[in-house]
Amino acid sequence: MGSKKIVGLTLMGILIACANIFAQGNMPDPLTMSDGRSVQTPTAWRTERGPEILELFRKYVYGRTPDKPFTLKATVAEKSPNVFEGKVSRKQVSLDIRHEGKNLAIDLLIYLPKGREGKPVPVFTLLNFGGNHTTHPAPEIPLPKSHVRENYSPPEKFRGAKSSRFPIEEICARGYGLVTAYYGDIDPDFHDGFANGAHGLLDAQNERRDDSWGAVSAWAWGLSRIMDYLQTDDEVDHDRIAVLGHSRLGKTALWAGAQDERFSIVISNCSGCSGAAISRRRKGETLKDINKNFPHWFCENYKRFNDREEELPVDQHLLIALIAPRPVYVASATLDKWADPEGEFLACVLASPVYKLLGFDGVGANALPNPDTPLFKGRIGYHIRTGKHDLTSYDWKCFMDFADIHWGASLSRK
Ligand code: GCU
């Protein structure tokens, strides 16, 4: 089949999907309050509709993160000023987070470009799936001390195994830094009855309610703790910290970015169901699938909407809208049908009116772009890459081009 035909079919798919969705008449409008009032000013968005949507996602989807006091201590565990032939410096920092006598350790791996004459570095922050040692073969990077899933065991076998997802040299050559941590340090990715990780740290026993936080919320909380640390690191540009995530960690990046405005760019890669994709389409993974296969990711209330997506008072375009007016980028892949690329793009289209209300262009298109043709028109960026569910150097190139545009133009250079 020629590429024109594929694109034509996809475009038709989007149009039909839009028609179906609006015909259903139950797609939540970002600019209409639950009580029917219309949201017509930036102030009404900031003070009423935005907080209302955030509360709905807490109550029905990701769960409520406990608002409890903690202390955070950072210790530099290792520093190598000359890696990658002296072009990059590496730093490993251990975060020790404490609450009522309990503690949680998160190990950060940080790469920064050299030769910036002391200027703070804009960075991309992303969690990894298998441990920091999977991002690069260097023996100085320790194996994780927290629980590791079967597909990354035994850990030593996976040293450097995911380096294609972390093109450190390319990132640093463009003047950016990379901050990563193992998501299992924050919360384990299996149903442990919410006993360990951030849940074990902050939850009181027998405290679980239908809107209590799941693992995605815990990982997002961890990203905010990493942000707490980055705000104290003088080598990092505190106004230019992006959060990025792939797959389940793409869902996490969107939720972290929606809640924590210190992330000045938010990037979701192949995030799919309960990430960027519109749930009401029921294409690829559905709420029933995700709640059955990953019962620990979301709150208990979310399960009420299995096969009843149209009753959910939110859909995922509203999650993207919560990031407005900050720049957000959504990336899909042509073969990643499970993540519903058309649904991910549609969410960008449906979030765009909020950007307009706040004075910016959203995604700036109504039709799915051709593969490998990124949309950089407004503050919602989008591309669909040829290929499978993955995070590649092509995706990184697009994210960095997007960051060049927004961090270069919208914030004063330091
Ligand atoms: C599964 C899951 C997805 C998720 C993905 C991942 O495929 O169904 O929702 O995004 O795992 O995180 O790798």
Boltz pocket constraint, residues with backbone or C-beta under 6 A from the ligand:
constraints:
  - pocket:
      binder: B
      contacts: [[A, 246], [A, 247], [A, 248], [A, 249], [A, 270], [A, 271], [A, 272], [A, 273], [A, 285], [A, 290], [A, 338]]
      max_distance: 6.0
